[in-house]
Amino acid sequence: QPNHPTAQAPHSAMDAPATRAALQQQWRWELNSTNIMLNVRFAGYIGHFQTLEQRNAQLQVELDDLKGRYKGGPSGIGEERRVEVDIERGYIEEEVEELALWDEAEMILTEFQQNVDNTMLQRADLEWRVEKLMAEIQFLKKLHDKEVADLLK
């Protein structure tokens, strides 16, 4: 993947700032990918929520219409009550669906936060390893320079 940050890794192991920059770029790329995925899913939830609101408005119009039809007489009252119960049941079902969507959105957000935390820990570990390797390289270079100097004497 030419656009993937790891495809642009530094060529020299002694180039710690470039390595750190590559790690930061990779972290940003992964974070951006996760944000895009979450935005797409959230847009789906918003669309579903808007559909539920439209259905709610339709049910309210139905309720108002039925209330107007069954204003008089005892039989009309019983029928009106059944209609109201059905409409209330519809409202409750919509609320249950909405709560399920919110629960799923919260779960996704929690999962996203865990991914960010894990990525940050991995990044810190990699930075520590890079620093450790850079120190080891400096030590070995000094040792090598000393041995070369001893051989030339």
C-alpha positions as CSV (number, residue, x, y, z in Angstrom):
1,Q,0.0,0.0,0.0
2,P,1.8,3.1,-1.2
3,N,-0.3,5.5,0.9
4,H,0.2,3.5,4.1
5,P,2.6,5.2,6.5
6,T,4.7,2.1,7.0
7,A,5.6,2.1,3.3
8,Q,7.6,5.3,4.0
9,A,9.8,4.0,6.8
10,P,13.2,5.5,7.1
11,H,16.2,3.7,5.6
12,S,18.7,4.4,8.3
13,A,18.3,2.8,11.8
14,M,20.2,5.7,13.2
15,D,17.5,8.2,12.1
16,A,15.4,8.3,15.3
17,P,13.4,11.4,14.5
18,A,12.4,9.9,11.1
19,T,11.5,6.7,12.8
20,R,9.5,8.6,15.4
21,A,7.8,10.6,12.6
22,A,6.9,7.4,10.8
23,L,5.4,5.9,13.9
24,Q,3.4,9.1,14.5
25,Q,2.3,9.1,10.9
26,Q,1.2,5.5,11.2
27,W,-0.7,6.2,14.4
28,R,-2.5,9.2,12.8
29,W,-3.4,7.1,9.7
30,E,-4.9,4.3,11.9
31,L,-6.7,6.9,14.0
32,N,-8.1,8.6,10.9
33,S,-9.2,5.2,9.5
34,T,-11.0,4.4,12.7
35,N,-12.6,7.9,12.7
36,I,-13.9,7.4,9.2
37,M,-15.4,4.0,10.0
38,L,-17.1,5.5,13.1
39,N,-18.4,8.5,11.1
40,V,-20.0,6.1,8.5
41,R,-21.6,4.0,11.2
42,F,-22.8,7.1,13.1
43,A,-24.3,8.6,9.9
44,G,-26.3,5.3,9.5
45,Y,-27.6,5.7,13.1
46,I,-28.6,9.3,12.4
47,G,-30.5,8.2,9.2
48,H,-32.3,5.5,11.2
49,F,-33.1,7.9,13.9
50,Q,-34.6,10.4,11.4
51,T,-36.7,7.6,9.9
52,L,-38.0,6.8,13.4
53,E,-38.9,10.4,13.9
54,Q,-40.8,10.5,10.6
55,R,-42.7,7.4,11.6
56,N,-43.5,8.9,14.9
57,A,-44.9,12.0,13.2
58,Q,-47.0,9.7,10.9
59,L,-48.4,7.8,13.9
60,Q,-49.2,11.1,15.6
61,V,-51.2,12.2,12.5
62,E,-53.0,8.8,12.6
63,L,-53.8,9.2,16.3
64,D,-55.2,12.7,15.7
65,D,-57.3,11.4,12.8
66,L,-58.7,8.5,14.8
67,K,-59.4,10.7,17.8
68,G,-61.5,12.9,15.5
69,R,-63.5,9.9,14.1
70,Y,-64.4,8.3,17.4
71,K,-65.4,11.2,19.5
72,G,-69.0,10.1,20.2
73,G,-70.6,7.1,21.8
74,P,-69.4,4.3,24.2
75,S,-68.3,2.0,21.3
76,G,-66.2,4.8,19.9
77,I,-64.5,5.3,23.2
78,G,-63.4,1.6,23.4
79,E,-62.1,1.7,19.9
80,E,-60.4,5.0,20.5
81,R,-58.7,3.5,23.6
82,R,-57.5,0.5,21.5
83,V,-56.0,2.8,18.9
84,E,-54.3,4.8,21.6
85,V,-52.8,1.7,23.1
86,D,-51.6,0.6,19.6
87,I,-50.0,4.0,19.1
88,E,-48.4,4.0,22.5
89,R,-47.1,0.5,21.8
90,G,-45.5,1.9,18.6
91,Y,-43.9,4.7,20.6
92,I,-42.5,2.2,23.1
93,E,-41.1,0.0,20.3
94,E,-39.4,3.1,18.7
95,E,-37.9,4.1,22.0
96,V,-36.6,0.6,22.5
97,E,-35.0,0.7,19.1
98,E,-33.5,4.1,19.8
99,L,-32.1,2.9,23.1
100,A,-30.6,-0.1,21.4
101,L,-28.9,2.3,18.9
102,W,-27.5,4.4,21.7
103,D,-26.2,1.3,23.5
104,E,-24.5,0.2,20.3
105,A,-23.0,3.7,19.7
106,E,-21.7,3.8,23.3
107,M,-20.2,0.3,22.8
108,I,-18.5,1.5,19.6
109,L,-17.2,4.6,21.3
110,T,-15.8,2.5,24.2
111,E,-14.1,0.1,21.7
112,F,-12.7,3.1,19.8
113,Q,-11.2,4.5,23.1
114,Q,-9.7,1.1,23.9
115,N,-8.1,1.0,20.5
116,V,-6.7,4.5,20.9
117,D,-5.3,3.6,24.4
118,N,-3.8,0.4,23.0
119,T,-2.2,2.3,20.1
120,M,-0.8,4.9,22.4
121,L,0.8,2.1,24.6
122,Q,2.2,0.4,21.5
123,R,3.6,3.7,20.3
124,A,5.3,4.4,23.7
125,D,6.8,0.9,23.7
126,L,8.1,1.4,20.2
127,E,9.6,4.7,21.1
128,W,11.3,3.2,24.1
129,R,12.7,0.4,21.9
130,V,14.0,2.9,19.4
131,E,15.8,4.9,22.1
132,K,17.3,1.7,23.5
133,L,18.5,0.6,20.1
134,M,19.9,4.1,19.4
135,A,21.9,4.0,22.7
136,E,23.2,0.5,21.8
137,I,24.3,1.7,18.4
138,Q,26.1,4.6,19.9
139,F,27.8,2.3,22.4
140,L,28.8,-0.2,19.6
141,K,30.1,2.7,17.4
142,K,32.3,4.0,20.2
143,L,33.6,0.5,20.9
144,H,34.3,0.0,17.2
145,D,36.1,3.3,17.0
146,K,38.2,2.4,20.0
147,E,39.1,-1.0,18.6
148,V,40.1,0.5,15.2
149,A,42.2,3.1,17.0
150,D,43.9,0.3,19.0
151,L,44.6,-1.6,15.8
152,L,46.1,1.4,14.1
153,K,48.6,2.0,17.0
